[in-house]
Amino acid sequence: MIQNIRAFLSLIRWLNLLIIVFTQYMARIFLVGPPAEWKSYILDPYQAAISLATLLIASAGYIINDYFDVKIDLINKPESVIIGRKITRRAAILTHQTLNGMGIFIGLFLGWKVLIINILAVSLLWYYASFYKKKAFIGNFLVAGLTGASLIVISVFYKQNELLINIYAIFAFSISLIREIIKDIEDMKGDEAHGCKTLPILWGVRKTKRLLYLIIVAFVCIVFLMGAYLHNPRLMMIFVFPGSLIVYLFFALVRADRKSHFADLSKLCKWIMIIGIVSMVAV
C-alpha cells in the first residue's frame, strides 16, 4: 500500500505540484494583495478552489504524459518508469479522466473565464502528450504556456495588478520554454528511437542552442521593458539576482556538450523559477 502511494506521488510529480500551489498563493498574497491580510488569503475558499483545480489538472497531465511516454522513458530514464510496472495502464487512464473531470467541475463554480482556462488546459495537455510532444517546438510552447497560465488564472479571477502578474507569467513561461528545449536535447536518444521530431533532432544541438540564446535574450528584454512600463524600479532591482543566474545559464549553455551538462542546466532553470517566485515578496 505504501509503495503504491509513493509510486502515485512520484507519477504526479508531487514536488512540482507543491511549487505550483506555492506560486499561486505567493501571487495572491504579494501581487494581488494587500500582503498585510495574508492570513485571510490562506483561508480564502476561492483561492483554495483555484489551486485545487490547477493541481488536479496538472496531476492528470503528468499521468497522461507518462502514459504515452512509457517506451521512450524505458530508454531515457528506465529507473523512473511507473505505469505498467507499479500502476496499471487502465488505472492510470481512469485516474487521469477522474482528476480532469474534478478540475473542470470546480471551474464551473469559479466563473466562465476560469472554466474556459481549465478546459483548454485539459485539452492541450492531452494533445501535447498524445501528439504535439513529438513535434518540434509546438510541444515545448504548449507546456510553457500552461505554466504561465497557472498565474494568468489568478489575474483573470481577481483582476488586481494584472500587468504585474502577467510579468511573472511571462517569466514562468520563458523559463519553462527554455527548460523544455534543454530537456529535449538531454533526451535526444530516446526521442529519436521512437520517431519524435523535436528541435534538436531536426536541427541538431548547435542550431537548437542558438535558438535558446535568442529566447534568453528576448526574455530578459521583455521582462525589463514591462518592468519599466510599470515605473517600478524595485521590480527592476528584484530581477537582478535571477537575471544574473540567467546570464550564467547562457554561458553554461554555450559550453554544454554532454547529457549530464544539459541535465544540470534543466535543474538550474527550476531553481531560477523558484527564486523568481520568491522575489514576489519584495515587489
C-alpha positions in Angstrom: 0.0 0.0 0.0 2.7 2.5 1.0 4.7 1.6 -2.1 1.6 2.3 -4.3 1.2 5.7 -2.6 4.8 6.5 -3.2 4.6 5.4 -6.8 1.5 7.6 -7.4 3.1 10.6 -5.8 6.1 10.1 -8.0 3.9 9.8 -11.0 2.1 13.1 -10.4 5.4 14.9 -9.6 4.3 15.9 -6.1 7.2 18.4 -5.7 6.2 20.2 -8.9 2.6 20.4 -7.7 3.8 22.0 -4.4 5.7 24.6 -6.5 2.5 25.3 -8.4 0.5 25.9 -5.2 3.3 27.9 -3.7 3.4 30.1 -6.8 -0.3 30.8 -6.9 -0.5 31.6 -3.2 2.6 33.9 -3.5 0.9 35.7 -6.3 -2.4 36.0 -4.4 -0.6 37.4 -1.3 2.1 39.6 -2.8 0.9 40.6 -6.3 -2.9 40.8 -5.8 -2.6 41.7 -2.1 -2.6 43.6 0.1 0.1 41.4 1.8 -0.9 42.5 5.3 -4.1 40.4 5.0 -2.2 37.2 4.1 -4.0 35.1 6.7 -7.3 35.7 5.1 -6.0 34.6 1.7 -4.8 31.3 3.0 -8.3 30.6 4.2 -9.9 32.1 1.1 -12.2 29.3 -0.4 -11.9 30.8 -3.9 -8.1 30.7 -3.9 -8.2 27.2 -2.5 -10.6 26.2 -5.3 -8.3 27.7 -8.0 -5.3 25.9 -6.7 -7.1 22.6 -6.2 -8.4 22.7 -9.8 -4.9 23.5 -11.1 -3.4 20.7 -9.1 -6.0 18.2 -10.3 -5.5 19.1 -13.9 -1.7 19.2 -13.6 -1.6 15.8 -12.0 -3.8 14.4 -14.8 -1.4 16.0 -17.3 1.6 14.3 -15.7 -0.2 10.9 -15.7 -1.2 11.1 -19.4 2.3 12.3 -20.3 3.9 9.2 -18.7 1.1 7.0 -20.2 2.1 7.9 -23.7 5.9 8.0 -22.9 6.5 4.6 -21.4 8.5 3.3 -24.3 10.6 6.4 -24.6 11.2 6.6 -20.8 12.4 3.0 -20.8 15.4 4.3 -22.9 15.9 7.8 -21.4 15.2 7.0 -17.7 14.2 3.4 -17.2 14.5 3.6 -13.4 11.6 6.1 -13.2 9.0 4.2 -15.2 5.9 3.6 -13.1 3.0 3.0 -15.5 2.9 -0.7 -16.5 5.2 -1.6 -13.5 3.7 -0.3 -10.3 0.4 1.2 -11.7 -1.6 -0.5 -14.4 -2.3 1.4 -17.7 -6.0 1.0 -17.1 -5.7 2.5 -13.6 -3.6 5.4 -14.9 -6.1 6.4 -17.6 -9.1 6.2 -15.2 -7.3 8.3 -12.7 -6.4 10.8 -15.4 -10.0 11.1 -16.5 -11.3 11.4 -12.9 -8.8 14.2 -12.0 -9.6 16.2 -15.1 -13.4 15.9 -14.5 -13.0 17.2 -11.0 -10.8 20.1 -12.2 -13.4 21.1 -14.8 -16.2 20.7 -12.3 -14.5 23.1 -9.8 -14.1 25.6 -12.7 -17.9 25.7 -13.0 -18.1 27.5 -9.7 -15.3 29.9 -10.4 -16.8 31.6 -13.4 -16.8 31.1 -17.2 -13.3 32.5 -17.7 -11.7 30.1 -15.3 -13.8 27.3 -16.7 -12.5 28.0 -20.2 -8.9 28.1 -19.0 -9.4 24.8 -17.2 -11.0 23.1 -20.3 -8.2 24.5 -22.6 -5.6 23.2 -20.1 -7.1 19.7 -20.1 -7.4 19.6 -23.9 -3.9 20.9 -24.6 -2.3 18.5 -22.1 -4.0 15.6 -23.8 -3.0 16.7 -27.3 0.5 17.5 -26.1 1.1 14.1 -24.6 -0.5 12.1 -27.4 0.7 14.1 -30.4 2.4 17.5 -30.1 5.2 16.3 -27.7 6.8 14.6 -30.7 6.7 17.7 -32.8 9.3 20.4 -33.0 8.8 23.4 -30.7 5.0 23.4 -30.5 5.0 20.9 -27.7 7.6 23.0 -25.8 5.5 26.1 -26.4 2.3 24.4 -25.1 3.9 23.2 -21.8 5.4 26.7 -21.2 2.1 28.3 -22.0 0.3 26.1 -19.5 3.0 27.0 -16.9 2.3 30.7 -17.4 -1.5 30.0 -17.3 -1.2 28.9 -13.7 -0.5 32.6 -12.9 -2.8 34.1 -15.5 -5.8 32.3 -13.9 -5.1 34.4 -10.8 -5.2 37.7 -12.6 -8.3 36.6 -14.5 -10.2 35.8 -11.3 -9.0 38.6 -9.0 -8.3 41.3 -11.7 -6.0 43.4 -9.4 -2.4 44.2 -10.7 -3.0 42.2 -13.8 0.1 43.6 -15.6 2.4 42.8 -12.7 1.1 39.2 -12.5 1.5 38.9 -16.3 5.1 39.9 -16.0 5.6 36.9 -13.7 3.5 34.8 -16.0 5.9 35.7 -18.9 8.8 34.9 -16.6 7.4 31.5 -15.8 6.6 30.9 -19.5 10.0 31.8 -20.7 12.0 29.8 -18.1 9.7 26.8 -18.7 10.2 27.1 -22.5 14.0 27.2 -22.1 13.9 24.2 -19.8 11.7 22.2 -22.1 14.0 22.7 -25.0 17.0 21.8 -22.9 15.3 18.6 -21.8 14.7 17.8 -25.4 18.5 18.0 -26.0 19.0 15.8 -22.9 16.5 13.2 -24.1 17.5 13.0 -27.8 18.5 9.4 -27.7 15.2 8.0 -26.6 13.1 10.5 -28.6 14.9 9.7 -31.8 14.5 6.0 -31.3 10.7 6.4 -31.2 10.3 8.8 -34.1 10.0 12.1 -32.2 10.7 15.2 -34.3 11.9 17.6 -31.6 14.1 20.6 -32.4 17.5 19.1 -31.5 16.6 16.0 -33.7 15.6 18.1 -36.7 18.1 21.0 -36.3 20.9 19.4 -34.4 22.2 20.6 -31.0 24.2 23.6 -32.3 21.2 25.3 -34.1 18.9 24.5 -31.2 21.3 26.2 -28.8 21.3 29.2 -31.0 17.5 29.4 -30.7 17.9 29.2 -26.9 20.3 32.1 -26.9 17.7 34.2 -28.8 14.9 33.2 -26.4 17.0 34.0 -23.4 18.0 37.5 -24.7 14.4 38.2 -25.8 13.0 37.1 -22.4 15.4 39.4 -20.5 14.5 42.4 -22.7 10.7 41.8 -22.5 10.7 41.4 -18.7 12.7 44.6 -18.1 10.7 46.6 -20.7 7.4 45.6 -18.9 9.0 46.5 -15.6 10.0 49.9 -17.0 6.4 50.4 -18.2 5.2 49.9 -14.7 7.6 52.6 -13.5 8.6 50.2 -10.7 12.4 50.5 -10.0 12.1 48.0 -7.2 10.8 45.3 -9.6 13.9 46.0 -11.8 16.2 45.5 -8.9 14.4 42.3 -7.8 15.1 40.7 -11.1 18.9 41.4 -10.8 19.6 38.1 -9.0 17.6 35.8 -11.1 18.9 37.8 -14.1 22.4 37.0 -13.1 21.6 33.3 -12.9 20.1 33.6 -16.4 23.4 35.1 -17.6 25.2 32.2 -16.0 22.7 29.8 -17.8 23.5 31.5 -21.1 27.3 30.9 -20.8 26.9 27.4 -19.3 24.7 26.6 -22.3 27.5 27.7 -24.6 29.9 25.2 -23.0 27.4 22.3 -22.6 28.0 19.3 -24.8 27.1 16.3 -22.7 23.8 14.8 -21.5 24.9 15.4 -17.8 25.5 19.1 -18.7 22.0 19.6 -20.0 20.5 17.7 -17.0 22.3 20.3 -14.8 21.0 23.2 -16.8 17.5 21.8 -16.6 17.8 21.8 -12.8 19.2 25.3 -12.9 16.1 26.5 -14.8 14.0 25.1 -12.0 16.0 27.0 -9.4 15.7 30.2 -11.4 11.9 29.7 -11.4 11.8 29.2 -7.7 13.9 32.2 -7.0 11.7 34.3 -9.3 8.7 33.2 -7.4 10.2 34.1 -4.0 11.1 37.5 -5.4 7.3 38.3 -5.3 7.8 39.0 -1.6 9.8 42.2 -2.3 7.6 43.7 -5.1 
